[in-house]
């Protein structure tokens, strides 16, 4: 059950809210129709997390309109993914946006307190994987998680990863990000006792087929406990890692 609905029910129980008032709060318009977008206002109630704005293909004005709607509905932290510096500049004139250029990701509002069960480790094979890794790490932080970044720890120099065994062994969830042949996920899966989320990236030479080679390698991992998200989907990995890291906090 989401925190929003629980709080409404607790107020009814405490006599702070009438049954009719509670019913009205739950029945509020589930989405706002802006013409170019139908902004989902009940997603946090259903899924525990507010709508995230996928910025690619949207104009700055469209994104600003969606942000206006979400903030008017009370959202404190909003992610805007895959936006250019120029788009971020325009949005920042209307909203308190913190822009991260490497992953092309913006966060409107302040980061929430860290209330996950443990740490999420984001391990990237190479520096070229950092755009996807930072998208994953910042997404996880935006949902209230403690994140440890391990960058440039690919299998071409395995000693680099092995020097961080304490972080790997102590993690609650690990996101393993790699292009080329995508071997990092299998190596980490063979070391860690927690869920491992593998993210194939489009980094690599011609035969990597834009990340398809890494994707197939990760799907065929012989290490148990490794799941795989889509190519370059750092956001999806960070969101899933947050869900896993908050399982112990659910009542």
C-alpha positions in Angstrom: 0.0 0.0 0.0 1.4 3.4 -0.9 2.3 6.0 1.8 -0.2 8.5 0.4 -3.2 6.2 0.9 -1.9 5.0 4.3 -1.6 8.6 5.5 -5.2 9.3 4.5 -6.4 6.2 6.3 -4.4 7.1 9.4 -6.0 10.6 9.4 -9.4 9.0 9.3 -8.5 6.7 12.1 -7.2 9.7 14.2 -10.4 11.7 13.5 -8.5 14.3 11.6 -10.3 13.5 8.3 -13.9 12.6 7.7 -14.8 9.5 5.5 -16.2 11.8 2.8 -13.1 13.9 2.8 -10.9 10.8 2.5 -13.1 9.5 -0.3 -12.6 12.7 -2.2 -8.9 12.6 -1.7 -8.7 9.1 -3.1 -11.0 9.9 -6.0 -9.1 13.0 -7.2 -8.6 13.2 -11.0 -6.1 10.4 -11.8 -4.4 12.3 -14.6 -4.2 15.9 -16.0 -4.8 16.2 -19.7 -2.4 18.8 -21.1 -3.3 18.0 -24.7 0.2 16.9 -25.6 0.6 14.7 -22.4 -1.7 13.0 -19.9 0.2 13.5 -16.6 -0.3 10.5 -14.3 -1.1 12.0 -10.9 -1.9 8.6 -9.2 1.2 6.8 -10.1 2.8 7.4 -6.7 -0.4 6.1 -5.1 -0.4 2.9 -7.2 3.4 2.3 -7.6 5.0 4.2 -4.8 6.9 6.5 -7.1 5.8 9.6 -9.1 5.9 9.8 -12.9 9.3 10.3 -14.4 9.6 12.6 -17.4 11.4 11.0 -20.4 12.8 14.1 -22.0 14.0 12.9 -25.4 11.7 14.1 -28.1 9.9 16.6 -25.9 10.4 20.4 -26.1 11.5 22.4 -23.1 8.1 24.0 -23.0 6.3 20.6 -22.9 8.6 19.4 -20.1 8.0 22.6 -18.2 4.2 22.2 -18.5 4.5 18.6 -17.2 6.7 19.8 -14.3 4.2 22.6 -13.5 1.5 19.9 -13.1 3.5 17.5 -11.0 4.7 20.2 -8.7 1.2 21.6 -8.3 0.2 18.1 -7.3 2.7 18.1 -4.5 5.7 16.2 -5.9 8.9 17.2 -4.3 11.5 15.3 -6.3 11.0 14.8 -10.1 13.4 13.2 -12.5 13.8 14.4 -16.1 15.9 12.0 -18.2 17.7 12.4 -21.5 17.7 16.2 -21.9 20.3 18.4 -23.6 22.1 21.3 -21.7 20.0 23.8 -23.7 16.8 22.2 -22.7 18.0 22.0 -19.1 18.8 25.7 -19.2 15.3 26.7 -20.3 13.7 24.4 -17.7 15.9 25.8 -15.0 14.4 29.3 -15.6 11.1 28.0 -14.3 12.0 25.2 -11.9 14.8 24.4 -9.4 16.6 22.0 -11.7 20.0 20.4 -11.0 21.4 19.2 -14.3 24.0 16.4 -14.6 25.6 16.7 -18.0 27.3 13.3 -18.3 24.0 11.3 -18.0 21.9 14.2 -19.4 19.6 13.9 -16.4 17.9 16.7 -14.4 16.5 16.5 -10.9 13.9 19.1 -9.9 13.7 19.6 -6.2 15.8 18.2 -3.4 16.9 14.6 -3.0 14.9 12.8 -0.3 16.4 11.3 2.8 18.1 7.9 2.4 15.7 5.4 3.7 16.7 2.2 1.9 17.7 -1.0 3.7 21.3 -0.9 2.6 23.7 0.3 -0.1 23.4 0.1 -3.8 26.7 -0.4 -5.6 26.9 0.9 -9.2 29.9 -0.8 -10.9 30.8 0.3 -14.4 33.3 -1.5 -16.5 34.9 1.5 -18.2 34.8 5.3 -18.2 32.9 5.2 -21.4 30.0 3.5 -19.5 29.7 6.5 -17.1 26.7 8.1 -18.8 24.6 5.0 -18.2 26.2 4.4 -14.8 25.4 8.0 -13.6 21.9 7.7 -14.8 21.5 4.6 -12.7 23.2 6.1 -9.7 21.3 9.4 -9.7 18.0 7.6 -10.2 18.7 5.4 -7.1 19.7 8.5 -5.1 16.5 10.3 -6.2 14.5 7.5 -4.7 16.3 7.7 -1.3 19.1 5.2 -1.5 22.8 5.3 -0.4 24.8 4.7 -3.6 28.5 3.7 -3.9 30.1 4.2 -7.3 32.8 1.9 -8.6 34.0 3.1 -12.0 36.5 1.7 -14.4 36.5 -1.8 -12.8 36.1 -3.9 -15.9 37.5 -7.4 -16.4 40.4 -6.2 -18.6 42.0 -5.4 -15.2 40.3 -7.7 -12.7 42.5 -6.5 -9.9 40.6 -3.1 -10.0 37.3 -4.8 -9.1 38.9 -7.1 -6.5 40.3 -4.1 -4.7 36.7 -3.2 -3.8 35.5 -6.6 -2.4 34.3 -5.0 0.8 31.9 -2.8 -1.1 30.8 -5.6 -3.3 30.2 -8.0 -0.4 28.5 -5.4 1.7 26.0 -4.3 -0.9 22.2 -4.9 -0.8 21.9 -4.6 -4.6 24.6 -4.2 -7.3 24.1 -2.6 -10.7 26.8 -4.0 -13.1 27.2 -1.9 -16.2 29.3 -2.9 -19.2 29.6 -2.7 -23.0 31.9 -4.7 -25.2 31.3 -8.4 -24.2 29.5 -7.5 -21.0 31.5 -9.9 -18.8 31.5 -7.7 -15.7 28.0 -8.8 -14.7 28.9 -12.5 -14.6 32.1 -11.8 -12.6 30.2 -9.8 -10.0 27.4 -12.3 -9.9 29.9 -14.9 -8.9 31.2 -12.8 -6.1 28.1 -11.2 -4.5 25.3 -12.7 -2.3 22.8 -10.0 -3.4 20.7 -9.4 -6.5 22.8 -8.1 -9.4 21.1 -6.0 -12.1 23.1 -6.1 -15.4 22.9 -3.2 -17.8 24.4 -3.7 -21.3 25.7 -0.5 -22.9 26.1 0.4 -26.5 29.8 1.0 -26.0 32.1 -1.1 -28.2 33.5 -1.7 -31.7 31.5 -2.9 -34.7 30.8 -6.5 -33.6 29.3 -5.3 -30.4 26.3 -4.4 -32.5 25.4 -1.3 -30.5 25.2 -3.3 -27.2 23.5 -6.4 -28.5 26.6 -8.5 -27.8 26.7 -7.4 -24.2 23.0 -7.9 -23.8 23.2 -11.5 -25.0 26.2 -12.2 -22.9 24.4 -10.9 -19.8 21.3 -12.9 -20.6 23.4 -16.0 -20.9 25.3 -15.4 -17.7 26.1 -18.6 -15.8 26.2 -16.7 -12.5 23.0 -17.1 -10.4 21.0 -14.0 -9.3 21.8 -11.8 -12.3 18.9 -10.1 -14.0 19.1 -7.9 -17.1 17.5 -4.6 -18.2 17.6 -3.1 -21.7 20.6 -1.6 -23.5 21.7 1.7 -22.0 18.7 1.7 -19.5 20.4 3.1 -16.5 17.2 4.6 -15.3 15.4 1.2 -15.3 18.3 -0.4 -13.4 18.3 2.4 -10.8 14.6 2.2 -10.3 14.6 -1.5 -9.9 17.5 -1.4 -7.5 15.6 1.1 -5.4 12.6 -1.2 -5.3 14.7 -4.1 -4.1 16.5 -1.9 -1.5 13.2 -0.7 0.0 11.6 -4.1 0.3 12.4 -4.4 4.0 10.9 -1.1 4.7 7.4 -2.0 3.5 4.7 -2.6 6.1 
